[in-house]
């Protein structure tokens, strides 16, 4: 299955997405802001990145 990175500052959203995606066989990593997400992207390869747009430190537009 896919390796997915979820970037969202809302911990409830990260938890729900992680549970749904993992239950469907995907490997999920998560970050609570864009800077952490970018650091994870530097050290891992992902098939899909799901990001919130409005976040502190680095928003989803900057991540894209």
PDB file of N, H, CA, C and O in Angstrom:
ATOM      1  N   UNK A   1       0.823  -1.187   0.000  1.00  0.00           N
ATOM      2  CA  UNK A   1       0.000   0.000   0.000  1.00  0.00           C
ATOM      3  C   UNK A   1       0.870   1.255   0.000  1.00  0.00           C
ATOM      4  O   UNK A   1       2.090   1.167  -0.138  1.00  0.00           O
ATOM      5  N   UNK A   2       0.249   2.408   0.153  1.00  0.00           N
ATOM      6  H   UNK A   2      -0.742   2.479   0.265  1.00  0.00           H
ATOM      7  CA  UNK A   2       0.943   3.687   0.037  1.00  0.00           C
ATOM      8  C   UNK A   2       1.547   4.160   1.355  1.00  0.00           C
ATOM      9  O   UNK A   2       1.059   3.843   2.440  1.00  0.00           O
ATOM     10  N   UNK A   3       2.640   4.942   1.219  1.00  0.00           N
ATOM     11  H   UNK A   3       3.036   5.199   0.338  1.00  0.00           H
ATOM     12  CA  UNK A   3       3.219   5.654   2.359  1.00  0.00           C
ATOM     13  C   UNK A   3       2.671   7.073   2.288  1.00  0.00           C
ATOM     14  O   UNK A   3       2.870   7.770   1.293  1.00  0.00           O
ATOM     15  N   UNK A   4       1.979   7.503   3.347  1.00  0.00           N
ATOM     16  H   UNK A   4       1.817   6.937   4.156  1.00  0.00           H
ATOM     17  CA  UNK A   4       1.267   8.785   3.339  1.00  0.00           C
ATOM     18  C   UNK A   4       1.753   9.665   4.479  1.00  0.00           C
ATOM     19  O   UNK A   4       1.956   9.198   5.599  1.00  0.00           O
ATOM     20  N   UNK A   5       1.938  10.950   4.177  1.00  0.00           N
ATOM     21  H   UNK A   5       1.774  11.330   3.267  1.00  0.00           H
ATOM     22  CA  UNK A   5       2.277  11.945   5.185  1.00  0.00           C
ATOM     23  C   UNK A   5       1.080  12.866   5.365  1.00  0.00           C
ATOM     24  O   UNK A   5       0.581  13.445   4.400  1.00  0.00           O
ATOM     25  N   UNK A   6       0.622  12.999   6.606  1.00  0.00           N
ATOM     26  H   UNK A   6       1.027  12.529   7.390  1.00  0.00           H
ATOM     27  CA  UNK A   6      -0.478  13.906   6.947  1.00  0.00           C
ATOM     28  C   UNK A   6       0.117  15.069   7.724  1.00  0.00           C
ATOM     29  O   UNK A   6       0.757  14.872   8.757  1.00  0.00           O
ATOM     30  N   UNK A   7      -0.097  16.291   7.222  1.00  0.00           N
ATOM     31  H   UNK A   7      -0.617  16.452   6.383  1.00  0.00           H
ATOM     32  CA  UNK A   7       0.391  17.496   7.898  1.00  0.00           C
ATOM     33  C   UNK A   7      -0.816  18.340   8.278  1.00  0.00           C
ATOM     34  O   UNK A   7      -1.522  18.854   7.412  1.00  0.00           O
ATOM     35  N   UNK A   8      -1.047  18.478   9.579  1.00  0.00           N
ATOM     36  H   UNK A   8      -0.473  18.059  10.283  1.00  0.00           H
ATOM     37  CA  UNK A   8      -2.186  19.258  10.068  1.00  0.00           C
ATOM     38  C   UNK A   8      -1.919  19.666  11.506  1.00  0.00           C
ATOM     39  O   UNK A   8      -1.434  18.857  12.296  1.00  0.00           O
ATOM     40  N   UNK A   9      -2.226  20.905  11.857  1.00  0.00           N
ATOM     41  H   UNK A   9      -2.620  21.563  11.214  1.00  0.00           H
ATOM     42  CA  UNK A   9      -1.995  21.370  13.215  1.00  0.00           C
ATOM     43  C   UNK A   9      -3.079  20.913  14.191  1.00  0.00           C
ATOM     44  O   UNK A   9      -2.928  21.076  15.402  1.00  0.00           O
ATOM     45  N   UNK A  10      -4.158  20.347  13.680  1.00  0.00           N
ATOM     46  H   UNK A  10      -4.281  20.215  12.696  1.00  0.00           H
ATOM     47  CA  UNK A  10      -5.243  19.854  14.535  1.00  0.00           C
ATOM     48  C   UNK A  10      -4.991  18.371  14.837  1.00  0.00           C
ATOM     49  O   UNK A  10      -5.041  17.528  13.940  1.00  0.00           O
ATOM     50  N   UNK A  11      -4.721  18.069  16.102  1.00  0.00           N
ATOM     51  H   UNK A  11      -4.680  18.754  16.830  1.00  0.00           H
ATOM     52  CA  UNK A  11      -4.377  16.687  16.479  1.00  0.00           C
ATOM     53  C   UNK A  11      -5.537  15.720  16.252  1.00  0.00           C
ATOM     54  O   UNK A  11      -5.304  14.550  15.947  1.00  0.00           O
ATOM     55  N   UNK A  12      -6.773  16.179  16.393  1.00  0.00           N
ATOM     56  H   UNK A  12      -6.962  17.129  16.641  1.00  0.00           H
ATOM     57  CA  UNK A  12      -7.926  15.308  16.144  1.00  0.00           C
ATOM     58  C   UNK A  12      -7.996  14.894  14.679  1.00  0.00           C
ATOM     59  O   UNK A  12      -8.269  13.735  14.368  1.00  0.00           O
ATOM     60  N   UNK A  13      -7.752  15.838  13.789  1.00  0.00           N
ATOM     61  H   UNK A  13      -7.530  16.780  14.041  1.00  0.00           H
ATOM     62  CA  UNK A  13      -7.767  15.532  12.350  1.00  0.00           C
ATOM     63  C   UNK A  13      -6.649  14.547  12.017  1.00  0.00           C
ATOM     64  O   UNK A  13      -6.865  13.580  11.287  1.00  0.00           O
ATOM     65  N   UNK A  14      -5.450  14.796  12.557  1.00  0.00           N
ATOM     66  H   UNK A  14      -5.274  15.581  13.150  1.00  0.00           H
ATOM     67  CA  UNK A  14      -4.338  13.859  12.313  1.00  0.00           C
ATOM     68  C   UNK A  14      -4.679  12.466  12.807  1.00  0.00           C
ATOM     69  O   UNK A  14      -4.412  11.481  12.119  1.00  0.00           O
ATOM     70  N   UNK A  15      -5.261  12.372  13.984  1.00  0.00           N
ATOM     71  H   UNK A  15      -5.478  13.172  14.543  1.00  0.00           H
ATOM     72  CA  UNK A  15      -5.618  11.069  14.550  1.00  0.00           C
ATOM     73  C   UNK A  15      -6.650  10.348  13.676  1.00  0.00           C
ATOM     74  O   UNK A  15      -6.489   9.165  13.374  1.00  0.00           O
ATOM     75  N   UNK A  16      -7.700  11.052  13.272  1.00  0.00           N
ATOM     76  H   UNK A  16      -7.831  12.013  13.517  1.00  0.00           H
ATOM     77  CA  UNK A  16      -8.762  10.433  12.468  1.00  0.00           C
ATOM     78  C   UNK A  16      -8.205   9.955  11.130  1.00  0.00           C
ATOM     79  O   UNK A  16      -8.462   8.825  10.716  1.00  0.00           O
ATOM     80  N   UNK A  17      -7.437  10.823  10.450  1.00  0.00           N
ATOM     81  H   UNK A  17      -7.229  11.741  10.786  1.00  0.00           H
ATOM     82  CA  UNK A  17      -6.864  10.422   9.161  1.00  0.00           C
ATOM     83  C   UNK A  17      -5.907   9.251   9.321  1.00  0.00           C
ATOM     84  O   UNK A  17      -5.905   8.330   8.504  1.00  0.00           O
ATOM     85  N   UNK A  18      -5.095   9.283  10.373  1.00  0.00           N
ATOM     86  H   UNK A  18      -5.098  10.031  11.036  1.00  0.00           H
ATOM     87  CA  UNK A  18      -4.171   8.183  10.630  1.00  0.00           C
ATOM     88  C   UNK A  18      -4.928   6.880  10.811  1.00  0.00           C
ATOM     89  O   UNK A  18      -4.561   5.867  10.216  1.00  0.00           O
ATOM     90  N   UNK A  19      -5.970   6.887  11.616  1.00  0.00           N
ATOM     91  H   UNK A  19      -6.268   7.710  12.099  1.00  0.00           H
ATOM     92  CA  UNK A  19      -6.749   5.666  11.862  1.00  0.00           C
ATOM     93  C   UNK A  19      -7.395   5.133  10.585  1.00  0.00           C
ATOM     94  O   UNK A  19      -7.308   3.940  10.294  1.00  0.00           O
ATOM     95  N   UNK A  20      -8.034   6.008   9.831  1.00  0.00           N
ATOM     96  H   UNK A  20      -8.104   6.977  10.067  1.00  0.00           H
ATOM     97  CA  UNK A  20      -8.716   5.583   8.601  1.00  0.00           C
ATOM     98  C   UNK A  20      -7.714   5.011   7.590  1.00  0.00           C
ATOM     99  O   UNK A  20      -7.931   3.943   7.017  1.00  0.00           O
ATOM    100  N   UNK A  21      -6.617   5.741   7.386  1.00  0.00           N
ATOM    101  H   UNK A  21      -6.441   6.609   7.852  1.00  0.00           H
ATOM    102  CA  UNK A  21      -5.635   5.308   6.398  1.00  0.00           C
ATOM    103  C   UNK A  21      -4.920   4.036   6.830  1.00  0.00           C
ATOM    104  O   UNK A  21      -4.722   3.133   6.018  1.00  0.00           O
ATOM    105  N   UNK A  22      -4.534   3.955   8.092  1.00  0.00           N
ATOM    106  H   UNK A  22      -4.695   4.689   8.752  1.00  0.00           H
ATOM    107  CA  UNK A  22      -3.845   2.752   8.594  1.00  0.00           C
ATOM    108  C   UNK A  22      -4.773   1.541   8.558  1.00  0.00           C
ATOM    109  O   UNK A  22      -4.332   0.437   8.238  1.00  0.00           O
ATOM    110  N   UNK A  23      -6.051   1.733   8.881  1.00  0.00           N
ATOM    111  H   UNK A  23      -6.409   2.629   9.141  1.00  0.00           H
ATOM    112  CA  UNK A  23      -7.014   0.631   8.820  1.00  0.00           C
ATOM    113  C   UNK A  23      -7.174   0.092   7.402  1.00  0.00           C
ATOM    114  O   UNK A  23      -7.581  -1.053   7.206  1.00  0.00           O
ATOM    115  N   UNK A  24      -6.851   0.928   6.418  1.00  0.00           N
ATOM    116  H   UNK A  24      -6.520   1.858   6.578  1.00  0.00           H
ATOM    117  CA  UNK A  24      -6.933   0.505   5.021  1.00  0.00           C
ATOM    118  C   UNK A  24      -5.587   0.049   4.478  1.00  0.00           C
ATOM    119  O   UNK A  24      -5.413  -0.079   3.267  1.00  0.00           O
ATOM    120  N   UNK A  25      -4.629  -0.196   5.379  1.00  0.00           N
ATOM    121  H   UNK A  25      -4.770  -0.091   6.364  1.00  0.00           H
ATOM    122  CA  UNK A  25      -3.370  -0.805   4.995  1.00  0.00           C
ATOM    123  C   UNK A  25      -2.239   0.130   4.635  1.00  0.00           C
ATOM    124  O   UNK A  25      -1.174  -0.324   4.219  1.00  0.00           O
ATOM    125  N   UNK A  26      -2.445   1.427   4.784  1.00  0.00           N
ATOM    126  H   UNK A  26      -3.311   1.797   5.122  1.00  0.00           H
ATOM    127  CA  UNK A  26      -1.413   2.380   4.423  1.00  0.00           C
ATOM    128  C   UNK A  26      -0.472   2.632   5.603  1.00  0.00           C
ATOM    129  O   UNK A  26      -0.855   2.462   6.761  1.00  0.00           O
ATOM    130  N   UNK A  27       0.747   3.032   5.300  1.00  0.00           N
ATOM    131  H   UNK A  27       1.058   3.170   4.360  1.00  0.00           H
ATOM    132  CA  UNK A  27       1.710   3.444   6.311  1.00  0.00           C
ATOM    133  C   UNK A  27       1.618   4.958   6.423  1.00  0.00           C
ATOM    134  O   UNK A  27       1.781   5.667   5.430  1.00  0.00           O
ATOM    135  N   UNK A  28       1.357   5.456   7.626  1.00  0.00           N
ATOM    136  H   UNK A  28       1.224   4.880   8.433  1.00  0.00           H
ATOM    137  CA  UNK A  28       1.081   6.878   7.813  1.00  0.00           C
ATOM    138  C   UNK A  28       2.090   7.503   8.768  1.00  0.00           C
ATOM    139  O   UNK A  28       2.376   6.964   9.837  1.00  0.00           O
ATOM    140  N   UNK A  29       2.622   8.652   8.357  1.00  0.00           N
ATOM    141  H   UNK A  29       2.389   9.089   7.489  1.00  0.00           H
ATOM    142  CA  UNK A  29       3.426   9.512   9.215  1.00  0.00           C
ATOM    143  C   UNK A  29       2.646  10.812   9.365  1.00  0.00           C
ATOM    144  O   UNK A  29       1.806  11.135   8.525  1.00  0.00           O
ATOM    145  N   UNK A  30       2.920  11.560  10.433  1.00  0.00           N
ATOM    146  H   UNK A  30       3.603  11.298  11.115  1.00  0.00           H
ATOM    147  CA  UNK A  30       2.194  12.812  10.597  1.00  0.00           C
ATOM    148  C   UNK A  30       3.092  13.890  11.182  1.00  0.00           C
ATOM    149  O   UNK A  30       4.094  13.612  11.841  1.00  0.00           O
ATOM    150  N   UNK A  31       2.694  15.137  10.917  1.00  0.00           N
ATOM    151  H   UNK A  31       1.880  15.363  10.383  1.00  0.00           H
ATOM    152  CA  UNK A  31       3.405  16.307  11.417  1.00  0.00           C
ATOM    153  C   UNK A  31       2.382  17.371  11.780  1.00  0.00           C
ATOM    154  O   UNK A  31       1.320  17.462  11.164  1.00  0.00           O
ATOM    155  N   UNK A  32       2.714  18.182  12.796  1.00  0.00           N
ATOM    156  H   UNK A  32       3.577  18.108  13.296  1.00  0.00           H
ATOM    157  CA  UNK A  32       1.748  19.193  13.216  1.00  0.00           C
ATOM    158  C   UNK A  32       2.009  20.583  12.637  1.00  0.00           C
ATOM    159  O   UNK A  32       1.289  21.527  12.962  1.00  0.00           O
ATOM    160  N   UNK A  33       3.022  20.724  11.789  1.00  0.00           N
ATOM    161  H   UNK A  33       3.607  19.957  11.525  1.00  0.00           H
ATOM    162  CA  UNK A  33       3.191  21.955  11.023  1.00  0.00           C
ATOM    163  C   UNK A  33       4.052  21.671   9.801  1.00  0.00           C
ATOM    164  O   UNK A  33       4.650  20.602   9.674  1.00  0.00           O
ATOM    165  N   UNK A  34       4.102  22.645   8.913  1.00  0.00           N
ATOM    166  H   UNK A  34       3.617  23.513   9.016  1.00  0.00           H
ATOM    167  CA  UNK A  34       4.814  22.451   7.659  1.00  0.00           C
ATOM    168  C   UNK A  34       6.306  22.218   7.811  1.00  0.00           C
ATOM    169  O   UNK A  34       6.891  21.443   7.055  1.00  0.00           O
ATOM    170  N   UNK A  35       6.933  22.883   8.786  1.00  0.00           N
ATOM    171  H   UNK A  35       6.457  23.513   9.401  1.00  0.00           H
ATOM    172  CA  UNK A  35       8.380  22.706   8.973  1.00  0.00           C
ATOM    173  C   UNK A  35       8.706  21.266   9.347  1.00  0.00           C
ATOM    174  O   UNK A  35       9.656  20.690   8.816  1.00  0.00           O
ATOM    175  N   UNK A  36       7.936  20.684  10.248  1.00  0.00           N
ATOM    176  H   UNK A  36       7.165  21.152  10.679  1.00  0.00           H
ATOM    177  CA  UNK A  36       8.158  19.285  10.627  1.00  0.00           C
ATOM    178  C   UNK A  36       7.857  18.376   9.439  1.00  0.00           C
ATOM    179  O   UNK A  36       8.577  17.408   9.191  1.00  0.00           O
ATOM    180  N   UNK A  37       6.790  18.692   8.707  1.00  0.00           N
ATOM    181  H   UNK A  37       6.206  19.478   8.908  1.00  0.00           H
ATOM    182  CA  UNK A  37       6.457  17.911   7.519  1.00  0.00           C
ATOM    183  C   UNK A  37       7.576  17.934   6.493  1.00  0.00           C
ATOM    184  O   UNK A  37       7.900  16.902   5.905  1.00  0.00           O
ATOM    185  N   UNK A  38       8.171  19.105   6.273  1.00  0.00           N
ATOM    186  H   UNK A  38       7.907  19.942   6.752  1.00  0.00           H
ATOM    187  CA  UNK A  38       9.278  19.212   5.322  1.00  0.00           C
ATOM    188  C   UNK A  38      10.478  18.401   5.795  1.00  0.00           C
ATOM    189  O   UNK A  38      11.156  17.775   4.980  1.00  0.00           O
ATOM    190  N   UNK A  39      10.752  18.401   7.099  1.00  0.00           N
ATOM    191  H   UNK A  39      10.201  18.909   7.762  1.00  0.00           H
ATOM    192  CA  UNK A  39      11.859  17.603   7.628  1.00  0.00           C
ATOM    193  C   UNK A  39      11.611  16.116   7.384  1.00  0.00           C
ATOM    194  O   UNK A  39      12.533  15.378   7.038  1.00  0.00           O
ATOM    195  N   UNK A  40      10.362  15.678   7.565  1.00  0.00           N
ATOM    196  H   UNK A  40       9.613  16.277   7.846  1.00  0.00           H
ATOM    197  CA  UNK A  40      10.029  14.271   7.294  1.00  0.00           C
ATOM    198  C   UNK A  40      10.195  13.953   5.810  1.00  0.00           C
ATOM    199  O   UNK A  40      10.652  12.865   5.459  1.00  0.00           O
ATOM    200  N   UNK A  41       9.829  14.891   4.938  1.00  0.00           N
ATOM    201  H   UNK A  41       9.458  15.775   5.224  1.00  0.00           H
ATOM    202  CA  UNK A  41       9.982  14.670   3.499  1.00  0.00           C
ATOM    203  C   UNK A  41      11.448  14.567   3.099  1.00  0.00           C
ATOM    204  O   UNK A  41      11.786  13.868   2.144  1.00  0.00           O
ATOM    205  N   UNK A  42      12.322  15.263   3.827  1.00  0.00           N
ATOM    206  H   UNK A  42      12.048  15.831   4.603  1.00  0.00           H
ATOM    207  CA  UNK A  42      13.755  15.198   3.515  1.00  0.00           C
ATOM    208  C   UNK A  42      14.342  13.824   3.809  1.00  0.00           C
ATOM    209  O   UNK A  42      15.299  13.398   3.161  1.00  0.00           O
ATOM    210  N   UNK A  43      13.765  13.133   4.786  1.00  0.00           N
ATOM    211  H   UNK A  43      12.988  13.479   5.312  1.00  0.00           H
ATOM    212  CA  UNK A  43      14.350  11.851   5.197  1.00  0.00           C
ATOM    213  C   UNK A  43      13.524  10.625   4.794  1.00  0.00           C
ATOM    214  O   UNK A  43      13.932   9.495   5.064  1.00  0.00           O
ATOM    215  N   UNK A  44      12.375  10.831   4.157  1.00  0.00           N
ATOM    216  H   UNK A  44      12.044  11.748   3.937  1.00  0.00           H
ATOM    217  CA  UNK A  44      11.501   9.721   3.753  1.00  0.00           C
ATOM    218  C   UNK A  44      10.902   9.996   2.388  1.00  0.00           C
ATOM    219  O   UNK A  44      10.856  11.139   1.934  1.00  0.00           O
ATOM    220  N   UNK A  45      10.443   8.933   1.739  1.00  0.00           N
ATOM    221  H   UNK A  45      10.481   8.005   2.108  1.00  0.00           H
ATOM    222  CA  UNK A  45       9.708   9.073   0.482  1.00  0.00           C
ATOM    223  C   UNK A  45       8.250   8.751   0.744  1.00  0.00           C
ATOM    224  O   UNK A  45       7.936   7.776   1.427  1.00  0.00           O
ATOM    225  N   UNK A  46       7.360   9.570   0.201  1.00  0.00           N
ATOM    226  H   UNK A  46       7.615  10.362  -0.353  1.00  0.00           H
ATOM    227  CA  UNK A  46       5.926   9.371   0.378  1.00  0.00           C
ATOM    228  C   UNK A  46       5.243   9.285  -0.974  1.00  0.00           C
ATOM    229  O   UNK A  46       5.660   9.925  -1.939  1.00  0.00           O
ATOM    230  N   UNK A  47       4.194   8.489  -1.029  1.00  0.00           N
ATOM    231  H   UNK A  47       3.856   7.969  -0.245  1.00  0.00           H
ATOM    232  CA  UNK A  47       3.385   8.387  -2.233  1.00  0.00           C
ATOM    233  C   UNK A  47       2.340   9.490  -2.283  1.00  0.00           C
ATOM    234  O   UNK A  47       1.914   9.901  -3.362  1.00  0.00           O
ATOM    235  N   UNK A  48       1.926   9.973  -1.103  1.00  0.00           N
ATOM    236  H   UNK A  48       2.273   9.639  -0.227  1.00  0.00           H
ATOM    237  CA  UNK A  48       0.890  10.996  -1.010  1.00  0.00           C
ATOM    238  C   UNK A  48       1.170  11.872   0.197  1.00  0.00           C
ATOM    239  O   UNK A  48       1.544  11.378   1.261  1.00  0.00           O
ATOM    240  N   UNK A  49       0.988  13.179   0.027  1.00  0.00           N
ATOM    241  H   UNK A  49       0.685  13.581  -0.837  1.00  0.00           H
ATOM    242  CA  UNK A  49       1.102  14.115   1.140  1.00  0.00           C
ATOM    243  C   UNK A  49      -0.214  14.866   1.231  1.00  0.00           C
ATOM    244  O   UNK A  49      -0.651  15.503   0.273  1.00  0.00           O
ATOM    245  N   UNK A  50      -0.840  14.780   2.400  1.00  0.00           N
ATOM    246  H   UNK A  50      -0.485  14.262   3.178  1.00  0.00           H
ATOM    247  CA  UNK A  50      -2.093  15.488   2.668  1.00  0.00           C
ATOM    248  C   UNK A  50      -1.765  16.608   3.653  1.00  0.00           C
ATOM    249  O   UNK A  50      -1.250  16.347   4.740  1.00  0.00           O
ATOM    250  N   UNK A  51      -2.064  17.862   3.274  1.00  0.00           N
ATOM    251  H   UNK A  51      -2.482  18.073   2.391  1.00  0.00           H
ATOM    252  CA  UNK A  51      -1.721  18.976   4.143  1.00  0.00           C
ATOM    253  C   UNK A  51      -2.880  19.934   4.331  1.00  0.00           C
ATOM    254  O   UNK A  51      -3.662  20.189   3.415  1.00  0.00           O
ATOM    255  N   UNK A  52      -2.967  20.452   5.532  1.00  0.00           N
ATOM    256  H   UNK A  52      -2.332  20.245   6.276  1.00  0.00           H
ATOM    257  CA  UNK A  52      -3.866  21.549   5.846  1.00  0.00           C
ATOM    258  C   UNK A  52      -3.266  22.796   5.199  1.00  0.00           C
ATOM    259  O   UNK A  52      -2.066  22.827   4.925  1.00  0.00           O
ATOM    260  N   UNK A  53      -4.067  23.808   4.953  1.00  0.00           N
ATOM    261  H   UNK A  53      -5.042  23.783   5.175  1.00  0.00           H
ATOM    262  CA  UNK A  53      -3.555  25.038   4.372  1.00  0.00           C
ATOM    263  C   UNK A  53      -3.127  26.021   5.465  1.00  0.00           C
ATOM    264  O   UNK A  53      -2.025  26.567   5.403  1.00  0.00           O
ATOM    265  N   UNK A  54      -3.984  26.252   6.462  1.00  0.00           N
ATOM    266  H   UNK A  54      -4.879  25.809   6.512  1.00  0.00           H
ATOM    267  CA  UNK A  54      -3.701  27.246   7.500  1.00  0.00           C
ATOM    268  C   UNK A  54      -3.090  26.552   8.714  1.00  0.00           C
ATOM    269  O   UNK A  54      -3.766  25.828   9.443  1.00  0.00           O
ATOM    270  N   UNK A  55      -1.780  26.794   8.912  1.00  0.00           N
ATOM    271  H   UNK A  55      -1.230  27.383   8.319  1.00  0.00           H
ATOM    272  CA  UNK A  55      -1.050  26.209  10.043  1.00  0.00           C
ATOM    273  C   UNK A  55       0.003  27.214  10.509  1.00  0.00           C
ATOM    274  O   UNK A  55       0.404  28.090   9.743  1.00  0.00           O
ATOM    275  N   UNK A  56       0.452  27.092  11.762  1.00  0.00           N
ATOM    276  H   UNK A  56       0.125  26.380  12.384  1.00  0.00           H
ATOM    277  CA  UNK A  56       1.522  27.965  12.237  1.00  0.00           C
ATOM    278  C   UNK A  56       2.878  27.537  11.650  1.00  0.00           C
ATOM    279  O   UNK A  56       3.025  26.434  11.122  1.00  0.00           O
ATOM    280  N   UNK A  57       3.843  28.425  11.757  1.00  0.00           N
ATOM    281  H   UNK A  57       3.723  29.321  12.186  1.00  0.00           H
ATOM    282  CA  UNK A  57       5.224  28.208  11.333  1.00  0.00           C
ATOM    283  C   UNK A  57       5.392  28.122   9.824  1.00  0.00           C
ATOM    284  O   UNK A  57       6.125  28.931   9.255  1.00  0.00           O
ATOM    285  N   UNK A  58       4.750  27.188   9.160  1.00  0.00           N
ATOM    286  H   UNK A  58       4.154  26.531   9.622  1.00  0.00           H
ATOM    287  CA  UNK A  58       4.808  27.060   7.712  1.00  0.00           C
ATOM    288  C   UNK A  58       3.483  26.479   7.256  1.00  0.00           C
ATOM    289  O   UNK A  58       3.122  25.371   7.651  1.00  0.00           O
ATOM    290  N   UNK A  59       2.752  27.218   6.425  1.00  0.00           N
ATOM    291  H   UNK A  59       3.046  28.119   6.103  1.00  0.00           H
ATOM    292  CA  UNK A  59       1.431  26.741   6.031  1.00  0.00           C
ATOM    293  C   UNK A  59       1.510  25.772   4.862  1.00  0.00           C
ATOM    294  O   UNK A  59       2.579  25.534   4.300  1.00  0.00           O
ATOM    295  N   UNK A  60       0.355  25.217   4.509  1.00  0.00           N
ATOM    296  H   UNK A  60      -0.513  25.411   4.965  1.00  0.00           H
ATOM    297  CA  UNK A  60       0.296  24.208   3.449  1.00  0.00           C
ATOM    298  C   UNK A  60       0.696  24.716   2.084  1.00  0.00           C
ATOM    299  O   UNK A  60       1.227  23.959   1.271  1.00  0.00           O
ATOM    300  N   UNK A  61       0.446  25.994   1.816  1.00  0.00           N
ATOM    301  H   UNK A  61       0.014  26.609   2.475  1.00  0.00           H
ATOM    302  CA  UNK A  61       0.853  26.572   0.526  1.00  0.00           C
ATOM    303  C   UNK A  61       2.380  26.584   0.422  1.00  0.00           C
ATOM    304  O   UNK A  61       2.936  26.256  -0.626  1.00  0.00           O
ATOM    305  N   UNK A  62       3.050  26.961   1.507  1.00  0.00           N
ATOM    306  H   UNK A  62       2.598  27.228   2.359  1.00  0.00           H
ATOM    307  CA  UNK A  62       4.513  26.953   1.505  1.00  0.00           C
ATOM    308  C   UNK A  62       5.051  25.520   1.359  1.00  0.00           C
ATOM    309  O   UNK A  62       6.078  25.305   0.716  1.00  0.00           O
ATOM    310  N   UNK A  63       4.371  24.569   1.943  1.00  0.00           N
ATOM    311  H   UNK A  63       3.536  24.745   2.465  1.00  0.00           H
ATOM    312  CA  UNK A  63       4.793  23.166   1.814  1.00  0.00           C
ATOM    313  C   UNK A  63       4.723  22.727   0.353  1.00  0.00           C
ATOM    314  O   UNK A  63       5.626  22.061  -0.155  1.00  0.00           O
ATOM    315  N   UNK A  64       3.627  23.116  -0.314  1.00  0.00           N
ATOM    316  H   UNK A  64       2.894  23.657   0.098  1.00  0.00           H
ATOM    317  CA  UNK A  64       3.476  22.739  -1.724  1.00  0.00           C
ATOM    318  C   UNK A  64       4.511  23.423  -2.572  1.00  0.00           C
ATOM    319  O   UNK A  64       4.540  23.227  -3.787  1.00  0.00           O
TER     320      UNK A  64
END
